[in-house]
Amino acid sequence: RELAEVSTSFDLLLNVSPTNTDSAWRAFRRKQFASRPNFAYRPMSIDPSLLKRRLWQIPVERIEDPTLEDLFRKQQIDLDRRLTMLTDRLTPNFVTGSVQLFGRPDPPLLDLARRLLERVPPRTRDESAARSIGAAEFAARAEQELAYYRERSPEFESRVEIRDDYSGLVVSHGNLLVGASSRIPVKRVEALLHHEVGTHVVTHANGRAQPFRQLHVGLPDYEELQEGLGVLAEYLVGGLTRPRLRLLAARVLAVQQMLDGATFQEVFHGLDREHFFERRIAFTIAMRVFRGGGLTKDLIYLRGLDELLAYLGRGGDIEPLLVGKLSPDHIGMVKELQWRKVLREAPLRPRYLEDPGALERLEEVRKGSSVLDLIDGGER
């Protein structure tokens, strides 16, 4: 419980994401894309040093169960790294903490990203020209999605908020935050609802239903499986578009460029001139990679999908992955805790698991599929 309280007292992603993305983009464009944009960040509402003191006072060594003692010790280390990143925000040390937490692209992942960009040429440069809806309309659709889950679990508490201080979509502590300036292509609405609500919100709610609170705040290294599940959900409902796959691949290459010492402008111009992304999209990719001082998190979407497909292809079951926010390393532990009656049955199942078409796609994936196999099968 104490570990969970430390974890829920801050949100790393919100604290390292710019609050002025739209105005920074306009200034960057006005200066002919020649100078690095100036990003603003929200003031931190916590003192990382005080939280660290509280974190390391938790007597994990007194836990008698060796499996749980090892797990909780790893979670202490994981939370310590996140708090260090907040301390190092906007300094050269930030990227070091990011690599410790999320890793760096390895050669097979880089090769996969390059092959995707080769196999999926730009059609209309991006999806921005497609018919889209704004934040209010998307939030209304998200509220309908939340109502679906609320009917199935009276304890479901998640809500949707439209925020002026964030760009895009993010789930924070179980709530869906929608950037006020967001424009969502109509053909991507259903996919994003299943990614954000059907994956991130549902696993948060399932974790909250357990006495083992770590499952709703997230076990160590949980993000990669979460994003892999989210992208898989997009595919299962027929919304994993070819431009979306190109975007995930480009994020990996942008992370590697940043780690290799490229500037914001160099990453932006590479995405624009070499890979033909629309300039606003190229700007957003670069912003996500350079935010906070250099964040490598965006590589986990493609890596998570790749590893999840391999897991399912080996006969792995998707159900244990939905109990809460966990990594593949924890599946055996979760099954053991279920057998020991420490964990209850998850109260919610993603809505896509009620869709015959999605179940048919899932069965095909379980026969063995790579990310490249999804290129022509991800769109309705």
C-alpha positions in Angstrom: 0.0 0.0 0.0 2.8 2.4 0.8 4.5 1.7 -2.5 1.3 2.3 -4.3 0.8 5.6 -2.5 4.2 6.8 -3.5 3.5 5.8 -7.1 0.1 7.6 -7.4 1.5 10.8 -5.9 3.1 11.8 -9.2 2.8 11.3 -12.9 6.2 11.1 -14.7 4.7 11.6 -18.2 2.7 14.7 -17.4 5.6 16.3 -15.6 8.0 15.9 -18.6 5.5 16.8 -21.3 5.3 20.4 -22.6 2.3 22.5 -21.9 2.7 24.8 -24.9 3.0 22.4 -27.8 0.7 24.4 -30.1 2.3 27.8 -29.5 5.8 26.2 -29.8 4.8 24.7 -33.1 3.6 28.1 -34.4 6.9 29.8 -33.3 9.0 27.0 -34.9 7.1 27.3 -38.2 7.4 31.1 -38.1 11.2 30.8 -37.7 11.3 28.5 -40.8 12.1 25.4 -38.7 15.6 26.7 -38.1 15.8 27.1 -34.3 15.0 24.7 -31.5 11.5 25.4 -30.0 11.2 26.6 -26.5 9.0 24.3 -24.5 7.3 25.1 -21.2 6.6 22.6 -18.5 4.2 22.5 -15.6 5.6 23.2 -12.1 6.2 20.0 -10.1 3.6 19.5 -7.4 5.9 17.1 -5.5 9.4 17.2 -4.0 11.2 14.2 -5.5 13.7 14.2 -2.7 11.0 13.9 0.0 9.3 11.2 -1.9 12.5 9.3 -2.2 13.0 9.5 1.5 9.5 8.1 2.1 10.1 5.4 -0.6 13.2 4.0 1.0 11.7 4.0 4.5 9.3 1.3 3.3 10.5 -1.9 5.0 10.4 -4.2 2.0 13.1 -6.5 3.6 10.5 -7.6 6.2 8.3 -9.3 3.6 8.7 -13.0 4.2 7.4 -14.2 0.8 10.6 -14.3 -1.4 8.7 -13.7 -4.7 6.9 -10.6 -3.4 10.0 -9.3 -1.6 12.0 -9.4 -4.9 9.1 -7.8 -6.7 8.7 -5.0 -4.2 12.4 -4.3 -4.1 12.4 -4.0 -7.9 9.5 -1.6 -7.7 11.3 0.5 -5.2 14.2 0.8 -7.6 11.8 1.6 -10.5 10.1 4.4 -8.6 13.5 5.7 -7.5 14.6 6.0 -11.1 11.4 7.9 -12.0 11.9 10.3 -9.2 15.5 10.8 -10.3 14.3 11.6 -13.8 12.0 14.3 -12.3 15.0 15.7 -10.4 17.0 15.7 -13.6 14.3 17.2 -15.8 15.8 19.5 -18.5 19.3 18.5 -17.6 21.8 16.2 -19.6 21.3 13.5 -16.9 17.6 13.1 -17.8 18.2 11.0 -20.9 20.4 8.6 -18.8 17.5 7.9 -16.5 15.2 7.4 -19.5 17.5 4.8 -21.0 17.7 3.0 -17.6 13.9 3.0 -17.5 12.8 2.3 -21.1 16.0 1.2 -22.7 17.4 2.1 -26.2 16.6 0.7 -29.6 18.6 -2.5 -30.3 19.7 -3.6 -33.8 16.7 -5.9 -34.5 14.2 -3.2 -33.5 16.0 -0.6 -35.6 15.9 -3.0 -38.5 12.2 -3.6 -38.0 11.5 0.1 -38.0 13.5 0.7 -41.2 11.8 -2.2 -42.9 8.4 -0.8 -42.0 9.3 2.6 -43.4 10.5 0.9 -46.6 7.4 -1.3 -46.9 4.9 1.4 -46.1 5.5 4.4 -48.3 3.6 7.6 -47.6 0.4 7.9 -49.5 -0.9 11.3 -48.6 2.0 12.1 -46.4 -0.1 11.6 -43.2 -3.6 11.2 -41.9 -4.1 14.9 -41.2 -6.0 15.5 -44.5 -8.6 12.9 -43.5 -11.9 14.0 -42.0 -11.4 14.5 -38.3 -13.2 15.4 -35.1 -12.2 17.7 -32.3 -11.6 17.2 -28.6 -15.2 17.7 -27.4 -16.6 15.2 -29.9 -13.9 12.6 -29.1 -14.4 13.2 -25.4 -18.2 12.5 -25.8 -17.3 9.2 -27.6 -14.9 8.3 -24.9 -17.6 9.0 -22.3 -19.9 6.5 -24.1 -17.0 4.0 -23.9 -16.6 4.6 -20.2 -20.3 4.2 -19.6 -20.1 0.7 -21.3 -17.6 -0.4 -18.6 -19.4 1.4 -15.8 -22.5 -0.7 -16.5 -20.4 -3.8 -16.0 -18.6 -2.7 -12.9 -20.3 -0.4 -10.4 -16.8 0.4 -8.9 -15.5 1.8 -12.2 -14.5 5.4 -11.5 -12.6 6.6 -14.5 -13.5 9.8 -16.2 -12.6 11.9 -19.3 -11.1 15.4 -19.1 -10.4 18.0 -21.8 -7.1 19.7 -20.9 -5.5 22.9 -22.1 -2.1 21.9 -20.7 -1.6 18.7 -22.7 -1.4 17.8 -26.4 -2.8 14.5 -27.6 -4.3 11.7 -25.5 -3.0 10.2 -22.3 -4.3 8.1 -19.5 -3.2 9.4 -16.1 -4.2 7.5 -12.9 -7.0 5.8 -14.8 -8.5 9.0 -16.3 -8.4 9.8 -20.0 -7.0 13.3 -20.7 -7.8 14.8 -24.1 -5.7 17.8 -25.3 -8.1 20.7 -26.1 -6.5 21.2 -29.5 -6.6 17.5 -30.5 -7.9 16.5 -33.9 -8.7 12.8 -34.3 -9.1 11.3 -37.8 -12.5 9.7 -38.0 -11.1 6.4 -39.1 -8.8 6.3 -36.0 -11.5 7.1 -33.4 -12.5 3.5 -32.6 -8.9 2.3 -32.6 -7.8 5.0 -30.2 -10.8 4.3 -27.9 -9.8 0.7 -27.6 -6.1 1.7 -27.1 -6.7 4.3 -24.4 -9.9 3.1 -22.7 -10.0 -0.6 -23.6 -6.4 -1.1 -22.6 -5.0 1.5 -20.3 -8.2 2.4 -18.4 -9.5 -1.2 -18.2 -6.3 -2.6 -16.9 -6.1 0.2 -14.3 -9.7 -0.6 -13.2 -8.9 -4.3 -13.1 -5.9 -3.6 -11.0 -7.9 -1.4 -8.6 -10.2 -4.4 -8.0 -7.4 -6.4 -6.6 -6.1 -6.3 -3.0 -2.6 -6.3 -4.6 -2.5 -2.6 -5.4 0.6 -2.7 -7.5 -1.5 -4.0 -10.3 -3.2 -0.7 -10.8 -0.3 1.6 -10.4 2.0 -0.7 -12.5 4.5 -3.3 -11.8 8.1 -2.6 -12.9 8.6 -2.3 -16.7 4.8 -2.5 -17.3 4.7 0.2 -19.9 6.0 -1.9 -22.8 3.3 -4.5 -22.5 0.7 -1.8 -22.0 1.6 -0.1 -25.2 1.9 -3.4 -27.1 -1.6 -4.3 -25.9 -2.9 -0.9 -26.9 -1.5 -1.2 -30.5 -2.7 -4.8 -30.8 -6.2 -3.6 -29.8 -6.0 -1.1 -32.7 -5.2 -3.9 -35.0 -7.9 -6.3 -33.7 -10.7 -3.7 -34.3 -9.4 -2.9 -37.8 -7.9 0.5 -37.0 -4.2 0.0 -37.2 -3.6 2.0 -40.3 -0.5 2.0 -42.5 0.3 5.6 -41.5 0.1 4.6 -37.8 2.6 1.8 -38.4 4.9 4.3 -40.1 4.6 6.6 -37.2 5.6 3.9 -34.7 8.6 3.0 -36.8 9.6 6.7 -37.1 9.5 7.1 -33.4 12.1 4.4 -33.0 14.5 6.0 -35.5 13.9 9.4 -33.9 14.9 8.0 -30.5 18.1 6.5 -31.9 19.0 9.8 -33.6 18.4 11.7 -30.4 20.7 9.2 -28.5 23.3 9.6 -31.3 23.4 13.4 -30.6 21.2 14.8 -33.3 19.5 18.1 -32.7 15.8 18.7 -32.6 16.0 20.3 -36.0 18.0 17.5 -37.5 15.4 14.9 -36.3 12.6 17.1 -37.6 14.1 17.6 -41.0 14.9 13.9 -41.4 11.3 13.0 -40.8 10.1 15.7 -43.2 12.6 15.4 -46.0 13.7 11.7 -45.9 10.5 10.0 -44.7 8.0 12.5 -45.9 6.0 13.0 -42.8 3.7 16.1 -42.8 5.6 18.8 -40.9 3.3 19.1 -37.9 3.5 15.3 -37.4 7.3 15.4 -37.7 7.3 18.2 -35.1 5.2 16.1 -32.7 7.5 13.1 -33.1 10.5 15.2 -32.4 8.8 16.9 -29.4 7.9 13.6 -27.8 11.5 12.3 -28.2 13.2 15.5 -26.9 10.7 16.3 -24.1 12.1 16.7 -20.6 15.6 16.5 -21.9 15.4 13.3 -24.0 12.7 10.6 -23.5 13.2 7.2 -25.0 9.7 5.9 -24.1 8.4 6.1 -27.7 10.5 3.1 -28.7 8.3 0.8 -26.6 5.2 1.0 -28.8 6.8 -1.0 -31.6 9.0 -3.1 -29.4 6.0 -3.9 -27.2 3.9 -4.9 -30.2 6.7 -7.1 -31.6 7.2 -8.9 -28.3 3.5 -9.3 -27.7 3.0 -10.9 -31.1 5.8 -13.3 -30.3 4.2 -14.2 -27.0 0.8 -14.9 -28.6 2.5 -16.9 -31.4 4.0 -19.2 -28.8 0.5 -20.0 -27.5 0.3 -17.3 -24.8 -3.1 -16.3 -23.5 -4.2 -12.7 -23.6 -6.5 -12.9 -20.5 -3.7 -12.9 -17.8 -2.3 -9.7 -19.4 -5.5 -7.8 -18.6 -5.6 -8.4 -14.8 -3.6 -5.1 -14.3 -0.5 -3.3 -15.4 2.3 -5.8 -15.6 5.1 -7.0 -17.7 5.6 -10.4 -19.4 8.0 -11.3 -16.6 5.1 -11.2 -14.1 2.7 -13.5 -15.9 3.9 -16.6 -14.0 3.7 -14.7 -10.7 0.1 -13.4 -11.5 -1.0 -17.0 -12.3 0.5 -18.2 -9.0 -1.2 -15.4 -7.0 -4.5 -16.3 -8.7 -4.0 -20.0 -7.8 -3.3 -18.9 -4.2 -6.5 -16.8 -4.2 -4.5 -13.6 -3.6 -5.9 -12.2 -6.8 -9.5 -12.1 -7.9 -10.9 -12.6 -11.3 -10.7 -9.4 -13.4 -14.1 -7.7 -13.4 -13.7 -6.2 -16.9 -12.8 -7.5 -20.3 -12.0 -5.1 -23.2 -15.0 -4.6 -25.4 -13.1 -5.8 -28.5 -13.1 -9.3 -27.0 -16.9 -9.4 -27.6 -16.4 -8.6 -31.3 -16.4 -11.7 -33.5 -14.2 -9.9 -36.1 -11.6 -9.0 -33.4 -11.6 -12.6 -32.0 -11.0 -13.9 -35.5 -8.0 -11.6 -35.9 -6.7 -12.6 -32.5 -6.8 -16.3 -33.5 -4.9 -15.5 -36.7 -2.3 -13.7 -34.7 -2.0 -16.7 -32.3 -1.0 -18.8 -35.3 2.2 -16.7 -35.6 2.4 -13.2 -37.0 5.1 -10.5 -37.2 4.6 -6.8 -37.2 5.3 -6.8 -41.0 2.4 -9.2 -41.4 0.0 -6.6 -40.0 0.7 -4.0 -42.7 -2.1 -5.1 -45.0 -4.4 -6.5 -42.4 -4.8 -3.6 -40.0 -7.4 -1.4 -41.8 -11.1 -1.9 -42.5 
